[in-house]
Structures are given as C-alpha cells and as structure tokens.
Amino acid sequence: MLMLFLTVALVHFVALLSPGPDFFFVSQTAVSRSRKEAMMGVLGITAGVMIWAGVALLGLNLILQKMAWLHSIIMVGGGLYLCWMGYQMLRAALKKETASGGAPHVELATGGRSFIKGLLTNLANPKAIIYFGSVFSLFVGESVGASARWGIFLLIAVETFAWFTIVASLFALPAMRRGYQRAAKWIDGIAGALFTGFGIHLIISR
C-alpha cells in the first residue's frame, strides 16, 4: 500500500512540474499582486483538482469519454474561458503604463475573486479528468479499498496545495516583485499569450 501511495505521489508531482494554466495563474498573481491573493488562487486550484479527482474516482470520467458531444462542449467551454483570461491579461498589459520614476499601476483584486479565478482556471482544463482517470485506472484497481482510494484523493489534494504554495511564495519574493515592476507589461503580455494559447489548444484538440 505504501508503494501505491509513493507511486501516485511521484506521478502527480511530475505532472505538477509541467507548467500549465494553473502554474502561470499562480505565478502571475503572486508577482503582480501579493502572496495572499496567490494563495486564494491556490485554494481555488486545489478545490478544482479535488473535483476532477473525485469525479475520476467515482468513474464519471468514463461517461464523458463515451459521450463525445459532452466532452467537446466542456473542452470548448474551457478553452473559451482560458482565451478570455488571456485577453484580460493582454488588455491589462497594453493599458499598463509606467510613469517616469514610478512603479506600474497594479490592479487590486479581492481574495474571493482570486479563489474563483483559480477554481475556474483549473476546471477550464477538462484534460485533467483524463489525467486523473488514467492514473486511477493504472494504479487503483478493484483490489484497492475505499479507504485507500480516499487516501489517494487526499494525497493528491495536499500535494497540489503544497506545490502551488511553494510557487506562490517564490514568485511573491521582493526580488521577483521588483523584477515584475521593471517588466510588468511584457510579463503580463506573455502570460496573456500563454493563456490564449492554452485555450486555443483545448478548442482545436477536442
């Protein structure tokens, strides 16, 4: 059983290391706003992961795989949301002007809004359910009891929260924030382009 948990933890850690919308959302929020805002986003992302993992544990991912039209709708909807997030970042980058001798204006957000954005950013990537479904089908067989299944569920949630907490803390460091202030427009522009790219990829790969 210990080997099962270690294997799932390692697989999920490798998946977390691959930069995606969640990573860029947390890092951009931490460096442009605050660690507190980024942590609210981390809570939202963790909640999204728990939803996807729970759905996969219950086997509902098999229904989505068989219902191609529903899968396409979810993929397109998620892609459109990520494109919208990208558009917002690109628009902010174009509007961001640095006064001579001053720092760029940073739009403030509320913790609740960051939580919702983090949640929707994660839920907008339906490929997560394919990932969790694959992991569980490979490592969680019929011989694995309910307690072990929910133990894996909690393991994934805690690991996700811990990793993105590290990301948020790193990008909220004063040195990182000073670097952001010097290149705010470019950083927001790149983040916006990445989110738009993620969204387009989801739409065309459905």
PASEBA-1860 file (N, C-alpha, C; in nm, 3 decimals):
! residues 206
1> MLMLFLTV> 0.083/-0.122/0.000/0.000/0.000/0.000/0.085/0.126/0.000 ~ 0.194/0.122/0.078/0.285/0.237/0.082/0.342/0.262/-0.057 ~ 0.375/0.154/-0.128/0.432/0.167/-0.262/0.331/0.232/-0.357 ~ 0.204/0.199/-0.340/0.099/0.260/-0.422/0.094/0.410/-0.400 ~ 0.097/0.451/-0.274/0.090/0.594/-0.242/0.214/0.668/-0.295 ~ 0.329/0.606/-0.280/0.452/0.670/-0.328/0.451/0.683/-0.480 ~ 0.399/0.581/-0.548/0.394/0.585/-0.694/0.301/0.694/-0.743 ~ 0.181/0.701/-0.683/0.085/0.806/-0.722/0.141/0.944/-0.691
9> ALVHFVAL> 0.206/0.957/-0.575/0.265/1.086/-0.538/0.371/1.129/-0.638 ~ 0.454/1.035/-0.682/0.560/1.067/-0.778/0.501/1.106/-0.913 ~ 0.402/1.030/-0.959/0.339/1.060/-1.089/0.274/1.198/-1.085 ~ 0.204/1.227/-0.977/0.135/1.356/-0.966/0.235/1.471/-0.954 ~ 0.346/1.447/-0.885/0.448/1.551/-0.872/0.508/1.585/-1.008 ~ 0.535/1.483/-1.088/0.588/1.506/-1.223/0.487/1.587/-1.306 ~ 0.358/1.554/-1.290/0.255/1.628/-1.362/0.250/1.774/-1.317 ~ 0.268/1.797/-1.187/0.266/1.934/-1.134/0.385/2.015/-1.185
17> LSPGPDFF> 0.498/1.948/-1.209/0.618/2.018/-1.256/0.601/2.070/-1.399 ~ 0.508/2.012/-1.473/0.485/2.057/-1.611/0.404/2.186/-1.609 ~ 0.462/2.298/-1.653/0.391/2.427/-1.646/0.263/2.426/-1.730 ~ 0.156/2.472/-1.670/0.028/2.482/-1.739/-0.046/2.606/-1.693 ~ -0.174/2.617/-1.724/-0.251/2.736/-1.684/-0.247/2.762/-1.534 ~ -0.255/2.656/-1.451/-0.253/2.675/-1.306/-0.122/2.741/-1.261 ~ -0.010/2.691/-1.313/0.120/2.745/-1.274/0.132/2.893/-1.313 ~ 0.094/2.925/-1.435/0.108/3.063/-1.480/0.011/3.156/-1.410
25> FVSQTAVS> -0.106/3.105/-1.372/-0.201/3.188/-1.297/-0.146/3.221/-1.159 ~ -0.095/3.120/-1.088/-0.043/3.142/-0.953/0.080/3.233/-0.957 ~ 0.173/3.205/-1.045/0.296/3.285/-1.051/0.267/3.429/-1.090 ~ 0.179/3.450/-1.187/0.146/3.585/-1.231/0.072/3.662/-1.122 ~ -0.016/3.594/-1.050/-0.089/3.659/-0.942/0.004/3.695/-0.827 ~ 0.096/3.605/-0.793/0.189/3.631/-0.683/0.282/3.746/-0.714 ~ 0.334/3.750/-0.835/0.434/3.852/-0.869/0.370/3.988/-0.896 ~ 0.245/3.989/-0.941/0.182/4.116/-0.977/0.092/4.171/-0.866
33> RSRKEAMM> 0.045/4.083/-0.777/-0.047/4.129/-0.673/0.014/4.106/-0.535 ~ -0.005/3.988/-0.479/0.050/3.959/-0.347/0.046/3.809/-0.323 ~ 0.120/3.766/-0.221/0.119/3.625/-0.185/-0.019/3.584/-0.137 ~ -0.086/3.674/-0.064/-0.220/3.644/-0.013/-0.317/3.617/-0.127 ~ -0.313/3.703/-0.229/-0.401/3.683/-0.346/-0.368/3.552/-0.414 ~ -0.239/3.523/-0.429/-0.198/3.399/-0.496/-0.243/3.278/-0.417 ~ -0.238/3.286/-0.283/-0.280/3.173/-0.201/-0.430/3.148/-0.212 ~ -0.507/3.253/-0.230/-0.650/3.233/-0.253/-0.670/3.160/-0.386
41> GVLGITAG> -0.588/3.196/-0.485/-0.592/3.125/-0.612/-0.551/2.980/-0.597 ~ -0.452/2.954/-0.512/-0.407/2.817/-0.486/-0.520/2.735/-0.425 ~ -0.594/2.795/-0.333/-0.709/2.725/-0.273/-0.813/2.691/-0.380 ~ -0.835/2.784/-0.473/-0.929/2.759/-0.582/-0.882/2.645/-0.672 ~ -0.753/2.647/-0.705/-0.696/2.540/-0.790/-0.706/2.405/-0.720 ~ -0.675/2.403/-0.590/-0.684/2.279/-0.514/-0.827/2.226/-0.512 ~ -0.923/2.317/-0.497/-1.064/2.276/-0.500/-1.099/2.216/-0.635 ~ -1.048/2.277/-0.743/-1.072/2.224/-0.877/-1.013/2.085/-0.894
49> VMIWAGVA> -0.891/2.066/-0.845/-0.826/1.934/-0.852/-0.906/1.830/-0.775 ~ -0.959/1.870/-0.659/-1.039/1.778/-0.579/-1.167/1.737/-0.654 ~ -1.224/1.831/-0.726/-1.344/1.800/-0.805/-1.311/1.700/-0.915 ~ -1.204/1.728/-0.992/-1.165/1.637/-1.101/-1.127/1.500/-1.047 ~ -1.049/1.496/-0.939/-1.006/1.368/-0.882/-1.126/1.291/-0.828 ~ -1.218/1.362/-0.764/-1.338/1.297/-0.713/-1.423/1.238/-0.824 ~ -1.437/1.313/-0.934/-1.513/1.265/-1.049/-1.449/1.139/-1.106 ~ -1.315/1.141/-1.117/-1.244/1.025/-1.171/-1.257/0.904/-1.078
57> LLGLNLIL> -1.250/0.929/-0.947/-1.264/0.820/-0.851/-1.401/0.754/-0.860 ~ -1.502/0.835/-0.888/-1.638/0.783/-0.899/-1.665/0.718/-1.034 ~ -1.567/0.730/-1.126/-1.581/0.667/-1.256/-1.661/0.748/-1.357 ~ -1.693/0.873/-1.324/-1.773/0.953/-1.417/-1.694/0.994/-1.540 ~ -1.560/0.984/-1.531/-1.479/1.018/-1.648/-1.507/0.923/-1.765 ~ -1.548/0.799/-1.733/-1.580/0.702/-1.838/-1.704/0.747/-1.916 ~ -1.797/0.812/-1.845/-1.918/0.863/-1.912/-1.881/0.974/-2.009 ~ -1.792/1.063/-1.965/-1.750/1.173/-2.052/-1.677/1.121/-2.175
65> QKMAWLHS> -1.598/1.016/-2.158/-1.525/0.960/-2.271/-1.620/0.898/-2.373 ~ -1.731/0.842/-2.326/-1.827/0.779/-2.416/-1.920/0.882/-2.481 ~ -1.945/0.992/-2.413/-2.034/1.097/-2.466/-1.947/1.204/-2.531 ~ -1.913/1.182/-2.656/-1.819/1.271/-2.727/-1.870/1.414/-2.734 ~ -2.001/1.430/-2.754/-2.057/1.565/-2.768/-2.043/1.645/-2.639 ~ -2.064/1.578/-2.525/-2.050/1.646/-2.396/-1.904/1.682/-2.370 ~ -1.816/1.590/-2.406/-1.672/1.614/-2.389/-1.629/1.734/-2.474 ~ -1.681/1.744/-2.597/-1.646/1.855/-2.685/-1.696/1.988/-2.629
73> IIMVGGGL> -1.818/1.987/-2.574/-1.874/2.109/-2.516/-1.788/2.158/-2.399 ~ -1.747/2.064/-2.313/-1.664/2.100/-2.198/-1.528/2.152/-2.243 ~ -1.470/2.089/-2.344/-1.339/2.131/-2.395/-1.347/2.271/-2.454 ~ -1.450/2.296/-2.536/-1.465/2.428/-2.599/-1.493/2.534/-2.493 ~ -1.580/2.501/-2.396/-1.611/2.596/-2.290/-1.487/2.631/-2.209 ~ -1.409/2.531/-2.175/-1.285/2.556/-2.101/-1.186/2.637/-2.183 ~ -1.176/2.605/-2.311/-1.086/2.679/-2.399/-1.125/2.825/-2.411 ~ -1.255/2.850/-2.422/-1.304/2.988/-2.433/-1.274/3.067/-2.306
81> YLCWMGYQ> -1.288/3.000/-2.190/-1.258/3.070/-2.065/-1.111/3.107/-2.057 ~ -1.023/3.013/-2.094/-0.880/3.042/-2.090/-0.844/3.153/-2.189 ~ -0.910/3.153/-2.305/-0.888/3.262/-2.402/-0.932/3.395/-2.345 ~ -1.045/3.393/-2.273/-1.094/3.517/-2.211/-0.995/3.567/-2.105 ~ -0.941/3.475/-2.025/-0.839/3.512/-1.927/-0.717/3.572/-1.996 ~ -0.677/3.510/-2.107/-0.564/3.561/-2.183/-0.590/3.700/-2.237 ~ -0.711/3.721/-2.286/-0.750/3.852/-2.339/-0.743/3.958/-2.230 ~ -0.792/3.925/-2.110/-0.789/4.019/-1.999/-0.645/4.058/-1.965
89> MLRAALKK> -0.555/3.960/-1.964/-0.414/3.988/-1.933/-0.348/4.071/-2.042 ~ -0.379/4.038/-2.168/-0.322/4.116/-2.278/-0.373/4.260/-2.277 ~ -0.500/4.277/-2.247/-0.557/4.412/-2.240/-0.492/4.491/-2.127 ~ -0.472/4.424/-2.011/-0.406/4.491/-1.899/-0.263/4.530/-1.935 ~ -0.195/4.441/-2.011/-0.056/4.471/-2.050/-0.050/4.592/-2.141 ~ -0.147/4.604/-2.232/-0.149/4.717/-2.324/-0.183/4.848/-2.253 ~ -0.264/4.838/-2.148/-0.304/4.959/-2.075/-0.202/5.001/-1.970 ~ -0.114/4.908/-1.935/-0.019/4.935/-1.827/0.087/5.034/-1.871
97> ETASGGAP> 0.091/5.146/-1.807/0.191/5.248/-1.841/0.268/5.283/-1.715 ~ 0.397/5.295/-1.732/0.482/5.328/-1.619/0.516/5.477/-1.621 ~ 0.477/5.543/-1.514/0.513/5.685/-1.504/0.663/5.696/-1.479 ~ 0.723/5.800/-1.530/0.868/5.815/-1.515/0.903/5.821/-1.367 ~ 0.994/5.731/-1.329/1.038/5.727/-1.190/0.942/5.655/-1.098 ~ 0.830/5.605/-1.151/0.732/5.538/-1.064/0.716/5.394/-1.102 ~ 0.636/5.326/-1.024/0.611/5.184/-1.048/0.482/5.169/-1.126 ~ 0.466/5.062/-1.201/0.345/5.040/-1.275/0.226/5.024/-1.182
105> HVELATGG> 0.112/5.067/-1.233/-0.010/5.052/-1.157/-0.050/4.905/-1.156 ~ -0.077/4.851/-1.036/-0.118/4.712/-1.023/-0.263/4.710/-0.975 ~ -0.349/4.656/-1.057/-0.490/4.648/-1.021/-0.508/4.549/-0.907 ~ -0.580/4.593/-0.804/-0.601/4.507/-0.689/-0.723/4.420/-0.710 ~ -0.723/4.307/-0.646/-0.835/4.215/-0.656/-0.874/4.171/-0.516 ~ -0.988/4.110/-0.505/-1.032/4.058/-0.376/-0.994/3.911/-0.367 ~ -0.983/3.863/-0.242/-0.946/3.724/-0.224/-1.048/3.630/-0.286 ~ -1.177/3.666/-0.273/-1.282/3.583/-0.331/-1.270/3.571/-0.481
113> RSFIKGLL> -1.237/3.682/-0.546/-1.222/3.679/-0.692/-1.104/3.592/-0.733 ~ -0.995/3.599/-0.659/-0.878/3.516/-0.690/-0.910/3.369/-0.671 ~ -0.989/3.338/-0.568/-1.028/3.198/-0.546/-1.111/3.147/-0.663 ~ -1.208/3.226/-0.706/-1.294/3.185/-0.818/-1.212/3.172/-0.946 ~ -1.119/3.264/-0.970/-1.036/3.257/-1.090/-0.948/3.132/-1.087 ~ -0.892/3.101/-0.969/-0.812/2.981/-0.957/-0.894/2.855/-0.982 ~ -1.015/2.852/-0.925/-1.104/2.738/-0.944/-1.141/2.721/-1.090 ~ -1.181/2.830/-1.155/-1.223/2.822/-1.295/-1.106/2.793/-1.388
121> TNLANPKA> -0.988/2.844/-1.354/-0.870/2.815/-1.436/-0.843/2.666/-1.437 ~ -0.856/2.603/-1.321/-0.834/2.458/-1.315/-0.947/2.381/-1.383 ~ -1.070/2.419/-1.355/-1.184/2.348/-1.413/-1.193/2.368/-1.564 ~ -1.132/2.477/-1.613/-1.137/2.505/-1.758/-1.050/2.410/-1.838 ~ -0.972/2.327/-1.770/-0.887/2.231/-1.840/-0.943/2.089/-1.821 ~ -1.038/2.048/-1.907/-1.101/1.917/-1.891/-1.004/1.800/-1.909 ~ -0.884/1.829/-1.963/-0.787/1.720/-1.978/-0.745/1.665/-1.841 ~ -0.774/1.742/-1.736/-0.741/1.695/-1.602/-0.814/1.567/-1.569
129> IIYFGSVF> -0.939/1.556/-1.613/-1.015/1.435/-1.580/-0.960/1.314/-1.656 ~ -0.905/1.338/-1.775/-0.840/1.229/-1.849/-0.714/1.184/-1.775 ~ -0.641/1.282/-1.724/-0.519/1.252/-1.648/-0.552/1.172/-1.524 ~ -0.647/1.220/-1.444/-0.682/1.150/-1.321/-0.744/1.014/-1.351 ~ -0.826/1.008/-1.455/-0.884/0.880/-1.493/-0.777/0.778/-1.530 ~ -0.674/0.824/-1.601/-0.564/0.735/-1.641/-0.485/0.688/-1.520 ~ -0.455/0.783/-1.429/-0.378/0.748/-1.309/-0.453/0.645/-1.226 ~ -0.582/0.671/-1.205/-0.658/0.581/-1.120/-0.679/0.445/-1.187
137> SLFVGESV> -0.696/0.444/-1.319/-0.716/0.315/-1.387/-0.587/0.233/-1.386 ~ -0.471/0.301/-1.385/-0.343/0.231/-1.385/-0.305/0.178/-1.248 ~ -0.330/0.260/-1.146/-0.278/0.227/-1.013/-0.385/0.190/-0.910 ~ -0.510/0.226/-0.937/-0.615/0.200/-0.839/-0.710/0.095/-0.896 ~ -0.677/-0.031/-0.873/-0.759/-0.140/-0.925/-0.872/-0.177/-0.831 ~ -0.941/-0.284/-0.866/-1.055/-0.329/-0.786/-1.011/-0.374/-0.646 ~ -0.885/-0.414/-0.634/-0.836/-0.463/-0.505/-0.811/-0.351/-0.405 ~ -0.810/-0.226/-0.453/-0.785/-0.111/-0.365/-0.916/-0.071/-0.298
145> GASARWGI> -0.916/-0.072/-0.166/-1.036/-0.042/-0.091/-1.073/0.105/-0.090 ~ -1.191/0.133/-0.035/-1.242/0.270/-0.032/-1.153/0.363/0.049 ~ -1.102/0.313/0.163/-1.017/0.398/0.247/-0.890/0.437/0.175 ~ -0.830/0.343/0.101/-0.708/0.373/0.025/-0.738/0.470/-0.089 ~ -0.854/0.454/-0.152/-0.892/0.545/-0.261/-0.904/0.688/-0.211 ~ -0.970/0.705/-0.098/-0.984/0.840/-0.044/-0.854/0.891/0.014 ~ -0.767/0.799/0.057/-0.634/0.840/0.099/-0.555/0.898/-0.018 ~ -0.567/0.836/-0.135/-0.502/0.887/-0.255/-0.562/1.021/-0.295
153> FLLIAVET> -0.692/1.032/-0.282/-0.761/1.159/-0.311/-0.705/1.272/-0.225 ~ -0.691/1.247/-0.094/-0.636/1.348/-0.004/-0.489/1.376/-0.034 ~ -0.415/1.271/-0.070/-0.274/1.286/-0.106/-0.258/1.382/-0.223 ~ -0.340/1.365/-0.325/-0.333/1.450/-0.444/-0.369/1.594/-0.409 ~ -0.471/1.612/-0.324/-0.512/1.746/-0.285/-0.401/1.817/-0.206 ~ -0.343/1.746/-0.109/-0.237/1.805/-0.026/-0.113/1.835/-0.110 ~ -0.078/1.744/-0.199/0.040/1.763/-0.283/0.023/1.882/-0.375 ~ -0.098/1.896/-0.431/-0.128/2.011/-0.518/-0.117/2.142/-0.440
161> FAWFTIVA> -0.178/2.145/-0.322/-0.174/2.266/-0.239/-0.031/2.301/-0.200 ~ 0.047/2.201/-0.161/0.186/2.226/-0.118/0.271/2.280/-0.232 ~ 0.257/2.220/-0.352/0.338/2.264/-0.465/0.307/2.408/-0.504 ~ 0.180/2.442/-0.516/0.145/2.576/-0.559/0.168/2.679/-0.449 ~ 0.171/2.634/-0.322/0.210/2.724/-0.214/0.357/2.764/-0.231 ~ 0.440/2.668/-0.269/0.582/2.697/-0.295/0.595/2.794/-0.413 ~ 0.518/2.769/-0.519/0.522/2.859/-0.636/0.480/3.000/-0.596 ~ 0.371/3.011/-0.520/0.322/3.143/-0.478/0.424/3.214/-0.392
169> SLFALPAM> 0.484/3.141/-0.298/0.582/3.202/-0.208/0.707/3.247/-0.283 ~ 0.750/3.167/-0.380/0.868/3.202/-0.458/0.846/3.327/-0.541 ~ 0.735/3.334/-0.612/0.711/3.447/-0.701/0.666/3.573/-0.626 ~ 0.633/3.558/-0.497/0.596/3.675/-0.417/0.715/3.738/-0.347 ~ 0.834/3.678/-0.363/0.954/3.733/-0.302/0.979/3.875/-0.354 ~ 1.032/3.963/-0.267/1.057/4.102/-0.308/1.139/4.115/-0.436 ~ 1.239/4.031/-0.452/1.323/4.039/-0.572/1.241/4.008/-0.697 ~ 1.153/3.909/-0.688/1.068/3.874/-0.802/0.971/3.986/-0.833
177> RRGYQRAA> 0.916/4.049/-0.728/0.820/4.157/-0.749/0.888/4.280/-0.808 ~ 1.013/4.307/-0.763/1.086/4.420/-0.821/1.114/4.395/-0.969 ~ 1.146/4.270/-1.002/1.167/4.236/-1.143/1.040/4.253/-1.223 ~ 0.926/4.218/-1.162/0.797/4.235/-1.230/0.770/4.382/-1.257 ~ 0.797/4.466/-1.159/0.771/4.609/-1.175/0.852/4.669/-1.290 ~ 0.969/4.611/-1.315/1.052/4.663/-1.424/1.005/4.615/-1.561 ~ 0.933/4.503/-1.563/0.891/4.447/-1.692/0.745/4.402/-1.688 ~ 0.661/4.479/-1.618/0.521/4.439/-1.597/0.447/4.416/-1.728
185> KWIDGIAG> 0.465/4.508/-1.821/0.390/4.497/-1.947/0.427/4.370/-2.022 ~ 0.556/4.338/-2.027/0.599/4.220/-2.100/0.555/4.091/-2.032 ~ 0.565/4.089/-1.899/0.526/3.968/-1.825/0.377/3.941/-1.840 ~ 0.296/4.045/-1.824/0.151/4.028/-1.840/0.117/3.988/-1.984 ~ 0.189/4.046/-2.078/0.165/4.013/-2.219/0.196/3.868/-2.249 ~ 0.310/3.820/-2.197/0.349/3.680/-2.218/0.249/3.586/-2.152 ~ 0.208/3.621/-2.028/0.110/3.538/-1.956/-0.021/3.533/-2.034 ~ -0.063/3.649/-2.086/-0.187/3.654/-2.165/-0.178/3.569/-2.290
193> ALFTGFGI> -0.062/3.576/-2.358/-0.043/3.496/-2.479/-0.044/3.347/-2.446 ~ 0.016/3.308/-2.333/0.017/3.168/-2.293/-0.123/3.117/-2.263 ~ -0.201/3.196/-2.190/-0.338/3.155/-2.159/-0.420/3.142/-2.286 ~ -0.404/3.237/-2.377/-0.476/3.230/-2.504/-0.434/3.106/-2.582 ~ -0.304/3.076/-2.580/-0.254/2.956/-2.647/-0.311/2.829/-2.588 ~ -0.317/2.823/-2.453/-0.376/2.706/-2.387/-0.522/2.690/-2.429 ~ -0.595/2.803/-2.433/-0.736/2.798/-2.470/-0.757/2.750/-2.612 ~ -0.680/2.804/-2.705/-0.691/2.763/-2.846/-0.656/2.616/-2.862
201> HLIISR> -0.553/2.572/-2.788/-0.513/2.431/-2.796/-0.627/2.339/-2.750 ~ -0.694/2.379/-2.642/-0.807/2.297/-2.593/-0.919/2.290/-2.698 ~ -0.947/2.403/-2.762/-1.057/2.409/-2.858/-1.028/2.323/-2.981 ~ -0.906/2.334/-3.033/-0.876/2.263/-3.157/-0.842/2.115/-3.135 ~ -0.814/2.077/-3.007/-0.777/1.939/-2.981/-0.892/1.858/-2.924 ~ -1.011/1.913/-2.926/-1.126/1.844/-2.867/-1.163/1.717/-2.943
END
